Amino acid sequence: MYRAHVLVCGGTGCTSSGSQKILEKLNRELDKQGLTKEVAVVQTGCHGLCALGPIMVVYPEAVFYSMVKEEDIAEIVEEHLLKGRVVKRLVYDETLTDDGVKSLAETDFYKKQHRIALRNCGVINPEAIEEYIGTGGYEALGRALTEMTPDEVIQVILDSGLRGRGGAGFPTGLKWKFASSNRGNVQKYVCCNADEGDPGAFMDRSVLEGDPHVVLEAMAIAGYAIGANQGYIYVRAEYPIAVKRLEIAINQAREYGLLGKDIFGTGFDFDIDLRLGAGAFVCGEETALMVSIEGNRGEPRPRPPFPAVKGLFESPTILNNVETYANIPQIILNGADWFASMGTEKSKGTKVFALGGKINNTGLVEIPMGTTLRTVVEEIGGGIPNGKKFKAAQTGGPSGGCIPAEYFDIPIDYDNLIAIGSMMGSGGLIVMDEDNCMVDIAKFFLEFTVDESCGKCTPCRVGTKRMYEILDKITKGQGTLEDLDRLEELAYYIKENSLCGLGQTAPNPVLSTLRYFRDEYVAHVVDKKCPAGVCKALLSYHIDADKCKGCTLCARTCPAGAIEGKVKEPHMIRQDKCIKCGACMEKCRFGAIYKE
């Protein structure tokens, strides 16, 4: 029995900040102090508050150490773990009170969250099946196999109101029901989409890194419900930690008899294999993903027939993403009514978001559906740095849209986001402030789509490229008002005529920014100005003669030799030479250089 447990975050974010070295140093220091039999060290998945990584939590006090460095470990071991004195300088400041250290659950970041999909992330060792079982793991599978019929399992999922967390929000139970006919008579498959290609999205990765067994258990339950005996997890090869932990989890589940033949002695057979994706964004589309699993180039197929009728290897197949599966065991254990009691009328349960962009608390959050965008940004996310104003939030990645400040109080759910021209997507939420140019944002996402188009259909392959060319023209100050009309016309044509969902949603960032920030487009076209000061071709740098001291620092800094002037006399910037890099403005000690 250990008197203390030290949880060290082993998610990708903290690992990239050096948590592995911290873990190794911690073990060495514990050995040096003779504490290895008294203090257990547990490497966990993501805790969520990525902005403060590397993270270490010491129990039983639940002391949350943030931004820990390797050189801090000796002090933590000697002071806290040996002498029982908390190292306050390393404690997350919001948890420090006059009475001691308060629970993380009471902090602004966590108190409005409700963790279902993330319930074990940052809590258990993802490489130890015993810890997953200790939190109730595989109990839902046992209950489904021994106490419920396949139809009863499907009905519970239907009644819960769970909708797919991968983007479109299709009812999960309905998808399972479509694939459930002819159980035992035909080969069927259960697939997991862990491809997660949206820029700024890392929800699925964090679940796989922190709680891989929950996905295996849910897939086995899905296999029992529809009559499948084989599952495939299609995961990005760029997620090495997730891949490693999935491999460990699958092997452990097989050893425990929780995957394979005759699970729980019920005669039910089910196994899971991994397939690594090569990084193609289009393979997040369900039919392209299945084509890739089959060993072919990932390109979407026309629908119908839908995968529930003719999917992987032309057999009935269901595909859900990681977060969707992560909800399944808890729904089976707690009941449909429990899950349906959270959220809104048409969007039940919780949703995981990856907060990024211009926000203080970047990281992973799980909130009840219906939570307002303002709550997420200002309370959970800690607001926008440097006192800047909220301008927009991008949800749904390249398939989504920008939510302007006028909808800051909108309850987040599937239908509300679609109504204002955005979408839930897989859960990326990128916050933008007044310094972001919305034309440039639309251009960024469209450039991504152009690069990632599989090229199978002309509207997506050619149409998105034409849209990008128009946006590039506008950001260079060469656009016309007719270009705005042409851009909008192209966008609607691509939406209506592309083969798959990715092409059909590719114009969304452009359409939403045109809808809510048309004045910025007009400023680029008519005034040849970028209001946010982002588009370089539309910027010019100038020197205020009244402020300039003639110190020559700007001239010496300029890589293009564009600044001229004598010592102790006001300088000037040659516009024909200026490359608009901003180096002079950054170096000026007197604030004499400005851009417009």
C-alpha positions as CSV (number, residue, x, y, z in Angstrom):
1,M,0.0,0.0,0.0
2,Y,1.4,3.3,-1.1
3,R,1.0,6.5,1.1
4,A,1.1,8.8,-1.9
5,H,0.5,8.6,-5.7
6,V,2.2,11.0,-8.1
7,L,0.3,11.3,-11.5
8,V,2.5,12.7,-14.3
9,C,0.8,13.6,-17.5
10,G,2.0,11.5,-20.4
11,G,-0.2,13.0,-23.1
12,T,1.4,14.4,-26.3
13,G,1.3,18.0,-25.1
14,C,3.2,17.4,-21.9
15,T,5.5,14.8,-23.5
16,S,6.5,17.5,-26.0
17,S,7.3,19.8,-23.1
18,G,9.6,17.2,-21.4
19,S,7.3,15.1,-19.1
20,Q,9.1,11.9,-20.0
21,K,12.4,13.3,-18.6
22,I,10.5,14.6,-15.5
23,L,9.1,11.1,-15.0
24,E,12.6,9.5,-15.2
25,K,14.1,12.1,-12.8
26,L,11.2,11.6,-10.4
27,N,11.9,7.8,-10.2
28,R,15.6,8.5,-9.7
29,E,14.9,11.0,-6.8
30,L,12.4,8.7,-5.1
31,D,15.0,5.9,-5.3
32,K,17.7,8.3,-3.9
33,Q,15.4,9.2,-1.0
34,G,14.3,5.6,-0.3
35,L,10.7,6.3,-1.2
36,T,10.1,3.8,-4.0
37,K,8.0,1.6,-1.8
38,E,6.0,4.4,-0.3
39,V,5.2,6.6,-3.4
40,A,3.7,5.2,-6.6
41,V,4.4,7.0,-9.8
42,V,1.6,6.8,-12.5
43,Q,2.0,8.1,-16.0
44,T,-1.5,9.2,-17.2
45,G,-3.1,10.7,-20.2
46,C,-4.0,14.3,-20.7
47,H,-5.4,16.3,-17.7
48,G,-6.9,18.9,-20.0
49,L,-5.2,22.0,-18.9
50,C,-2.5,21.8,-21.6
51,A,-1.5,25.5,-21.2
52,L,0.1,24.6,-17.9
53,G,2.0,21.5,-18.9
54,P,4.1,19.6,-17.9
55,I,1.6,18.7,-15.2
56,M,2.1,16.6,-12.0
57,V,-0.6,15.9,-9.4
58,V,0.2,14.5,-6.0
59,Y,-2.4,12.5,-4.1
60,P,-4.0,12.2,-1.5
61,E,-3.8,16.0,-1.2
62,A,-4.5,16.4,-4.9
63,V,-1.9,19.1,-5.2
64,F,-1.7,20.3,-8.8
65,Y,1.8,21.2,-9.9
66,S,2.1,23.1,-13.2
67,M,4.8,24.0,-15.6
68,V,7.1,21.6,-13.8
69,K,10.7,21.5,-14.9
70,E,13.3,18.7,-14.5
71,E,15.2,20.8,-12.0
72,D,12.1,21.1,-9.8
73,I,11.8,17.4,-9.1
74,A,14.4,17.1,-6.3
75,E,12.6,19.9,-4.4
76,I,9.2,18.3,-4.8
77,V,10.5,14.9,-3.6
78,E,12.4,16.3,-0.7
79,E,9.9,18.9,0.5
80,H,6.5,17.4,-0.4
81,L,6.9,13.7,-0.6
82,L,9.5,13.4,2.2
83,K,8.7,16.2,4.6
84,G,5.0,16.8,3.7
85,R,5.4,20.5,2.8
86,V,3.7,21.6,-0.4
87,V,6.0,23.5,-2.9
88,K,3.7,26.5,-3.3
89,R,5.7,28.2,-6.0
90,L,4.9,25.4,-8.4
91,V,1.3,24.9,-7.5
92,Y,-1.4,26.1,-10.0
93,D,-2.2,29.5,-8.4
94,E,-6.0,29.2,-8.6
95,T,-5.9,26.1,-6.3
96,L,-4.0,28.0,-3.6
97,T,-6.1,29.5,-0.8
98,D,-5.5,30.9,2.6
99,D,-6.7,27.6,4.0
100,G,-4.5,25.4,1.9
101,V,-5.0,23.8,-1.5
102,K,-8.5,23.5,-3.0
103,S,-9.7,20.8,-5.4
104,L,-9.1,21.1,-9.1
105,A,-12.9,20.5,-9.5
106,E,-13.4,23.9,-7.9
107,T,-11.3,25.9,-10.4
108,D,-12.8,27.9,-13.2
109,F,-11.4,25.6,-15.8
110,Y,-13.0,22.4,-14.4
111,K,-16.0,23.4,-12.4
112,K,-18.4,23.8,-15.3
113,Q,-17.2,20.7,-17.1
114,H,-18.8,17.2,-16.9
115,R,-16.4,14.5,-17.9
116,I,-17.9,11.4,-19.4
117,A,-15.7,10.7,-22.5
118,L,-12.7,12.1,-20.6
119,R,-13.6,10.6,-17.2
120,N,-10.4,8.4,-16.9
121,C,-8.0,10.8,-18.8
122,G,-5.5,12.1,-16.4
123,V,-6.7,9.7,-13.7
124,I,-5.5,6.2,-14.6
125,N,-2.5,4.6,-16.2
126,P,-3.7,3.9,-19.7
127,E,-1.2,1.1,-20.1
128,A,-2.6,-0.9,-17.2
129,I,-5.9,-2.8,-17.9
130,E,-6.2,-3.4,-14.1
131,E,-6.7,0.3,-13.5
132,Y,-9.4,0.6,-16.2
133,I,-11.2,-2.4,-14.7
134,G,-10.8,-0.8,-11.3
135,T,-12.9,2.2,-12.5
136,G,-15.7,-0.1,-13.7
137,G,-14.1,-0.9,-17.0
138,Y,-15.6,-3.8,-19.1
139,E,-18.5,-4.0,-16.7
140,A,-20.8,-2.5,-19.4
141,L,-19.6,-5.2,-21.8
142,G,-20.3,-7.9,-19.3
143,R,-23.8,-6.5,-18.6
144,A,-24.6,-6.2,-22.3
145,L,-23.5,-9.8,-23.1
146,T,-25.2,-11.4,-20.1
147,E,-28.2,-9.3,-19.3
148,M,-29.3,-7.7,-22.5
149,T,-30.3,-8.7,-26.0
150,P,-28.6,-7.0,-29.0
151,D,-31.9,-5.1,-29.7
152,E,-32.1,-3.9,-26.1
153,V,-28.5,-2.5,-26.4
154,I,-29.5,-0.7,-29.5
155,Q,-32.7,0.6,-27.9
156,V,-30.7,2.0,-25.0
157,I,-28.4,3.9,-27.3
158,L,-31.4,5.2,-29.3
159,D,-33.2,6.3,-26.1
160,S,-30.1,8.1,-24.9
161,G,-30.1,10.5,-27.8
162,L,-26.4,10.0,-28.4
163,R,-25.4,11.5,-31.8
164,G,-22.1,11.0,-33.6
165,R,-19.4,13.2,-32.2
166,G,-17.4,13.1,-35.5
167,G,-19.1,16.0,-37.2
168,A,-22.5,15.4,-38.8
169,G,-24.3,14.4,-35.6
170,F,-26.2,11.4,-37.0
171,P,-28.0,9.4,-34.2
172,T,-25.7,6.6,-33.1
173,G,-28.5,4.1,-32.2
174,L,-30.1,4.6,-35.6
175,K,-26.9,3.8,-37.4
176,W,-26.5,0.6,-35.3
177,K,-30.1,-0.3,-36.0
178,F,-29.6,0.0,-39.8
179,A,-26.7,-2.5,-39.6
180,S,-28.3,-4.9,-37.2
181,S,-30.4,-7.0,-39.6
182,N,-29.4,-10.6,-40.4
183,R,-27.2,-11.1,-37.4
184,G,-25.0,-14.1,-37.7
185,N,-25.9,-14.7,-41.4
186,V,-23.4,-12.2,-43.0
187,Q,-20.0,-10.9,-42.1
188,K,-20.2,-7.4,-40.5
189,Y,-17.6,-5.0,-39.2
190,V,-17.3,-2.3,-36.5
191,C,-14.9,0.5,-37.4
192,C,-13.5,3.4,-35.3
193,N,-12.5,6.7,-36.9
194,A,-9.5,7.9,-35.1
195,D,-8.1,9.8,-38.1
196,E,-8.8,13.3,-36.6
197,G,-7.5,15.5,-39.4
198,D,-8.9,18.9,-38.4
199,P,-6.2,21.6,-37.7
200,G,-6.2,22.3,-34.0
201,A,-8.2,19.2,-33.0
202,F,-6.8,16.7,-30.5
203,M,-9.8,15.3,-28.7
204,D,-9.7,11.7,-30.0
205,R,-6.0,11.6,-29.6
206,S,-6.3,12.4,-26.0
207,V,-8.9,9.8,-25.3
208,L,-6.8,7.1,-27.0
209,E,-3.7,8.2,-25.1
210,G,-5.5,8.4,-21.7
211,D,-8.2,5.7,-21.8
212,P,-7.8,3.3,-24.8
213,H,-9.7,0.5,-23.2
214,V,-13.0,2.5,-23.3
215,V,-12.9,2.4,-27.1
216,L,-12.2,-1.3,-27.2
217,E,-15.1,-2.0,-24.8
218,A,-17.5,0.2,-26.7
219,M,-16.6,-1.4,-30.0
220,A,-17.2,-4.9,-28.6
221,I,-20.6,-3.7,-27.4
222,A,-21.3,-2.4,-30.8
223,G,-20.2,-5.7,-32.4
224,Y,-22.6,-7.6,-30.1
225,A,-25.4,-5.2,-31.0
226,I,-25.2,-5.5,-34.8
227,G,-23.8,-9.1,-35.0
228,A,-20.2,-8.3,-36.0
229,N,-17.1,-10.3,-34.9
230,Q,-14.3,-8.0,-36.2
231,G,-13.4,-4.4,-35.5
232,Y,-10.9,-2.0,-37.0
233,I,-9.5,1.2,-35.5
234,Y,-8.2,3.5,-38.2
235,V,-5.7,5.8,-36.4
236,R,-3.3,8.4,-37.6
237,A,0.3,7.2,-37.9
238,E,1.2,10.7,-36.6
239,Y,-0.2,9.7,-33.2
240,P,2.7,7.5,-32.0
241,I,1.7,7.6,-28.3
242,A,-1.9,6.7,-29.1
243,V,-0.9,3.9,-31.4
244,K,1.5,2.4,-28.8
245,R,-1.2,2.5,-26.1
246,L,-3.8,1.0,-28.4
247,E,-1.5,-1.9,-29.2
248,I,-0.8,-2.5,-25.5
249,A,-4.5,-2.3,-24.7
250,I,-5.5,-4.7,-27.4
251,N,-3.0,-7.2,-26.3
252,Q,-4.0,-6.9,-22.6
253,A,-7.7,-7.3,-23.5
254,R,-6.9,-10.4,-25.5
255,E,-4.9,-11.8,-22.6
256,Y,-7.8,-11.2,-20.2
257,G,-10.3,-12.8,-22.6
258,L,-12.1,-9.5,-23.2
259,L,-11.3,-9.7,-26.9
260,G,-11.2,-12.8,-29.0
261,K,-13.2,-16.0,-28.7
262,D,-16.1,-16.7,-26.3
263,I,-16.0,-13.4,-24.3
264,F,-17.4,-13.9,-20.8
265,G,-18.3,-17.4,-21.7
266,T,-21.2,-16.2,-23.7
267,G,-20.2,-17.6,-27.1
268,F,-19.7,-14.1,-28.5
269,D,-16.5,-13.6,-30.5
270,F,-15.0,-10.2,-31.3
271,D,-11.5,-9.0,-32.1
272,I,-10.0,-5.7,-33.1
273,D,-7.1,-4.8,-35.3
274,L,-5.3,-1.4,-36.0
275,R,-4.9,0.2,-39.4
276,L,-2.6,3.2,-39.6
277,G,-3.6,6.2,-41.8
278,A,-1.0,8.1,-43.8
279,G,-2.3,11.5,-43.0
280,A,-4.8,12.1,-45.7
281,F,-7.6,14.4,-44.5
282,V,-10.1,12.8,-46.8
283,C,-9.8,9.5,-45.0
284,G,-11.8,11.1,-42.2
285,E,-14.8,10.6,-44.5
286,E,-16.4,7.2,-43.8
287,T,-16.3,5.6,-47.2
288,A,-12.7,6.8,-47.9
289,L,-11.6,5.5,-44.6
290,M,-13.0,2.0,-45.4
291,V,-11.4,2.0,-48.8
292,S,-8.1,2.8,-47.1
293,I,-8.5,0.0,-44.6
294,E,-9.0,-2.3,-47.6
295,G,-5.6,-1.3,-48.8
296,N,-6.5,1.0,-51.6
297,R,-6.0,4.7,-52.1
298,G,-8.4,6.6,-49.8
299,E,-11.1,8.0,-52.0
300,P,-14.8,8.4,-51.2
301,R,-17.5,6.2,-52.7
302,P,-20.9,7.4,-53.9
303,R,-23.7,6.9,-51.5
304,P,-26.1,5.1,-51.4
305,P,-25.5,2.3,-50.7
306,F,-24.5,3.5,-47.2
307,P,-21.9,1.6,-45.1
308,A,-24.6,0.1,-42.9
309,V,-25.7,-1.8,-46.0
310,K,-22.5,-2.1,-48.0
311,G,-19.4,-0.8,-46.3
312,L,-16.0,-2.4,-45.5
313,F,-15.2,-5.2,-47.9
314,E,-18.7,-4.6,-49.2
315,S,-20.2,-5.9,-45.9
316,P,-22.5,-4.1,-43.5
317,T,-20.4,-1.8,-41.4
318,I,-20.8,0.8,-38.7
319,L,-18.3,3.6,-38.2
320,N,-18.2,5.9,-35.2
321,N,-15.5,8.1,-34.0
322,V,-13.5,7.8,-30.8
323,E,-15.5,10.2,-28.7
324,T,-18.8,8.6,-29.6
325,Y,-17.5,5.2,-28.5
326,A,-16.1,6.7,-25.3
327,N,-19.7,7.5,-24.2
328,I,-21.1,4.0,-24.8
329,P,-20.0,2.1,-21.7
330,Q,-21.3,4.8,-19.4
331,I,-24.7,4.9,-21.1
332,I,-25.0,1.1,-20.7
333,L,-24.1,1.3,-17.0
334,N,-26.1,4.4,-16.1
335,G,-29.0,4.1,-18.5
336,A,-30.4,6.1,-21.3
337,D,-32.3,8.6,-19.1
338,W,-29.1,9.5,-17.2
339,F,-27.4,10.5,-20.5
340,A,-30.5,12.2,-22.0
341,S,-30.9,14.3,-18.8
342,M,-27.8,16.3,-19.9
343,G,-27.7,18.7,-22.9
344,T,-30.5,20.2,-25.0
345,E,-33.7,18.8,-26.5
346,K,-32.0,17.5,-29.7
347,S,-28.4,17.4,-28.6
348,K,-27.9,15.1,-25.5
349,G,-25.0,14.5,-23.3
350,T,-21.6,16.3,-23.4
351,K,-19.1,17.4,-26.0
352,V,-15.4,17.5,-25.9
353,F,-13.7,20.5,-27.4
354,A,-10.0,21.3,-28.1
355,L,-9.6,25.0,-27.2
356,G,-6.9,26.7,-29.1
357,G,-6.0,30.1,-30.7
358,K,-6.2,33.4,-28.8
359,I,-7.2,32.0,-25.4
360,N,-5.5,31.8,-22.1
361,N,-6.4,28.2,-21.1
362,T,-5.6,26.2,-24.2
363,G,-6.5,22.6,-23.7
364,L,-9.2,19.9,-23.6
365,V,-12.6,20.5,-22.1
366,E,-15.8,18.5,-21.9
367,I,-19.0,20.4,-21.4
368,P,-22.8,19.7,-21.4
369,M,-24.4,20.4,-24.7
370,G,-26.1,23.8,-24.5
371,T,-23.2,25.5,-22.7
372,T,-22.8,29.0,-24.2
373,L,-19.8,30.0,-26.2
374,R,-19.2,32.9,-23.7
375,T,-18.9,30.4,-20.9
376,V,-16.4,28.3,-22.8
377,V,-14.2,31.2,-23.8
378,E,-14.4,33.5,-20.8
379,E,-14.9,31.2,-17.8
380,I,-13.5,27.8,-18.8
381,G,-10.9,29.2,-21.3
382,G,-9.9,32.1,-19.0
383,G,-10.6,34.8,-21.6
384,I,-8.5,36.3,-24.4
385,P,-4.8,37.3,-23.6
386,N,-3.6,40.9,-23.4
387,G,-7.1,42.3,-22.9
388,K,-8.0,41.9,-26.6
389,K,-11.7,41.6,-27.7
390,F,-13.3,38.4,-28.8
391,K,-13.9,38.5,-32.6
392,A,-14.9,35.0,-33.6
393,A,-14.6,31.3,-32.9
394,Q,-14.0,28.7,-35.6
395,T,-15.7,25.4,-35.0
396,G,-15.7,22.3,-37.2
397,G,-12.3,23.0,-38.7
398,P,-12.1,23.3,-42.5
399,S,-15.7,22.0,-42.7
400,G,-17.0,24.5,-40.2
401,G,-17.6,28.2,-40.0
402,C,-16.8,31.2,-37.9
403,I,-19.1,32.3,-35.1
404,P,-19.1,36.1,-34.7
405,A,-19.3,38.0,-31.4
406,E,-23.0,38.7,-31.9
407,Y,-23.6,35.0,-31.2
408,F,-21.3,34.9,-28.2
409,D,-24.2,33.8,-26.0
410,I,-25.4,31.0,-28.3
411,P,-25.9,27.6,-26.6
412,I,-23.6,25.2,-28.3
413,D,-25.3,22.3,-29.9
414,Y,-25.6,20.7,-33.3
415,D,-28.7,22.6,-34.6
416,N,-27.7,26.0,-33.2
417,L,-24.3,25.9,-34.9
418,I,-25.8,24.8,-38.2
419,A,-28.4,27.5,-38.1
420,I,-25.7,30.2,-37.9
421,G,-23.6,28.7,-40.7
422,S,-21.1,26.7,-38.7
423,M,-21.1,23.1,-37.4
424,M,-20.0,21.0,-34.4
425,G,-17.4,19.0,-36.3
426,S,-15.2,16.8,-34.3
427,G,-14.7,19.5,-31.7
428,G,-11.9,21.9,-32.6
429,L,-12.7,25.4,-31.2
430,I,-10.2,28.1,-32.3
431,V,-10.7,31.5,-30.7
432,M,-9.8,34.7,-32.7
433,D,-9.4,38.2,-31.4
434,E,-9.5,41.7,-33.1
435,D,-6.0,41.1,-34.6
436,N,-7.2,38.2,-36.8
437,C,-8.2,39.0,-40.4
438,M,-11.2,36.9,-41.4
439,V,-10.3,36.9,-45.0
440,D,-7.0,35.5,-44.1
441,I,-8.7,32.8,-41.9
442,A,-10.9,31.7,-44.7
443,K,-7.9,31.6,-47.0
444,F,-6.0,29.4,-44.5
445,F,-8.7,26.8,-44.2
446,L,-9.4,26.8,-48.0
447,E,-5.7,26.3,-48.7
448,F,-5.8,23.3,-46.3
449,T,-8.8,21.9,-48.2
450,V,-7.1,22.4,-51.6
451,D,-4.0,20.5,-50.4
452,E,-6.1,17.7,-48.9
453,S,-8.6,17.2,-51.7
454,C,-8.4,13.6,-53.0
455,G,-9.2,14.9,-56.5
456,K,-11.8,12.4,-57.4
457,C,-14.6,14.9,-58.2
458,T,-14.2,18.1,-60.2
459,P,-16.2,20.5,-58.0
460,C,-13.8,19.9,-55.0
461,R,-10.6,19.4,-57.0
462,V,-11.0,22.4,-59.3
463,G,-13.6,24.5,-57.5
464,T,-11.8,24.9,-54.2
465,K,-8.6,25.9,-56.1
466,R,-10.5,28.6,-58.0
467,M,-11.9,29.8,-54.7
468,Y,-8.4,29.9,-53.1
469,E,-7.1,31.9,-56.1
470,I,-9.8,34.5,-55.7
471,L,-9.1,34.8,-51.9
472,D,-5.3,35.1,-52.6
473,K,-6.1,37.9,-55.1
474,I,-8.2,39.7,-52.5
475,T,-5.5,39.5,-49.8
476,K,-3.0,41.0,-52.3
477,G,-5.3,44.0,-52.9
478,Q,-6.1,42.9,-56.5
479,G,-9.7,41.8,-55.9
480,T,-12.9,43.3,-57.2
481,L,-16.5,43.4,-56.0
482,E,-17.3,41.0,-58.8
483,D,-14.8,38.6,-57.2
484,L,-16.9,38.5,-54.1
485,D,-20.0,37.5,-56.1
486,R,-18.0,34.9,-58.0
487,L,-16.6,33.5,-54.7
488,E,-20.1,33.1,-53.3
489,E,-21.4,31.5,-56.5
490,L,-18.6,29.0,-56.6
491,A,-19.0,28.2,-52.9
492,Y,-22.7,27.2,-53.4
493,Y,-21.9,25.2,-56.5
494,I,-19.2,23.2,-54.7
495,K,-21.5,22.5,-51.8
496,E,-24.3,21.2,-54.0
497,N,-22.2,19.1,-56.4
498,S,-19.2,17.6,-54.5
499,L,-19.1,13.8,-54.1
500,C,-18.5,13.6,-50.4
501,G,-19.2,15.5,-47.2
502,L,-15.7,17.0,-47.1
503,G,-16.1,18.7,-50.5
504,Q,-19.7,19.7,-49.7
505,T,-18.5,21.5,-46.5
506,A,-15.2,22.9,-47.8
507,P,-16.8,26.3,-48.7
508,N,-18.2,26.8,-45.2
509,P,-15.3,29.0,-43.8
510,V,-15.7,31.3,-46.8
511,L,-19.5,31.5,-46.7
512,S,-19.6,32.2,-42.9
513,T,-16.9,34.9,-43.1
514,L,-18.7,36.5,-46.1
515,R,-21.9,36.4,-44.1
516,Y,-20.7,38.0,-40.9
517,F,-17.5,39.9,-41.9
518,R,-18.3,41.1,-45.4
519,D,-17.1,44.6,-44.5
520,E,-13.6,43.1,-44.2
521,Y,-13.8,41.7,-47.7
522,V,-15.0,45.0,-49.0
523,A,-12.2,46.9,-47.2
524,H,-9.7,44.6,-48.9
525,V,-11.3,45.1,-52.3
526,V,-12.4,48.8,-52.3
527,D,-10.0,50.5,-49.8
528,K,-7.1,48.1,-50.4
529,K,-6.7,47.9,-46.6
530,C,-6.6,44.9,-44.2
531,P,-8.4,46.2,-41.1
532,A,-6.6,43.7,-38.9
533,G,-3.2,44.5,-40.3
534,V,-2.5,40.9,-41.3
535,C,-2.4,40.8,-45.1
536,K,1.2,41.9,-45.9
537,A,0.5,43.1,-49.4
538,L,-2.0,45.7,-48.0
539,L,0.3,47.0,-45.2
540,S,2.7,49.9,-45.2
541,Y,5.1,50.9,-42.5
542,H,5.8,54.5,-41.7
543,I,8.0,56.5,-39.3
544,D,6.5,59.3,-37.1
545,A,9.0,62.1,-37.5
546,D,8.0,63.7,-34.2
547,K,8.9,60.5,-32.3
548,C,12.0,59.4,-34.2
549,K,15.3,60.1,-32.5
550,G,17.5,59.2,-35.4
551,C,19.2,56.4,-33.4
552,T,19.6,54.3,-36.7
553,L,18.6,51.0,-34.9
554,C,15.7,50.5,-37.3
555,A,18.0,51.1,-40.3
556,R,20.6,48.6,-39.0
557,T,17.8,46.1,-38.3
558,C,16.1,46.3,-41.7
559,P,17.0,43.2,-43.8
560,A,16.0,45.0,-47.1
561,G,17.9,48.3,-46.5
562,A,14.6,50.2,-46.9
563,I,15.2,52.7,-44.1
564,E,17.2,55.9,-44.8
565,G,18.2,58.9,-42.7
566,K,21.0,60.6,-41.0
567,V,22.0,60.1,-37.3
568,K,19.9,62.1,-34.9
569,E,17.5,63.1,-37.7
570,P,14.1,61.5,-38.5
571,H,14.3,58.5,-40.8
572,M,12.0,57.4,-43.6
573,I,11.0,54.1,-45.0
574,R,11.3,53.5,-48.8
575,Q,8.0,51.9,-49.7
576,D,9.5,50.5,-53.0
577,K,12.1,48.6,-50.9
578,C,10.1,47.6,-47.8
579,I,9.4,43.9,-47.6
580,K,6.9,44.5,-44.7
581,C,8.5,42.1,-42.3
582,G,7.9,44.3,-39.3
583,A,11.5,43.9,-37.9
584,C,11.9,47.7,-37.7
585,M,8.7,48.2,-35.7
586,E,9.7,45.5,-33.2
587,K,13.1,47.0,-32.6
588,C,12.1,50.7,-32.4
589,R,12.6,51.9,-28.8
590,F,10.6,55.0,-29.1
591,G,7.4,53.7,-30.7
592,A,8.0,55.8,-33.8
593,I,7.2,53.2,-36.4
594,Y,3.6,52.3,-37.1
595,K,1.7,50.3,-39.8
596,E,-1.5,51.1,-41.6
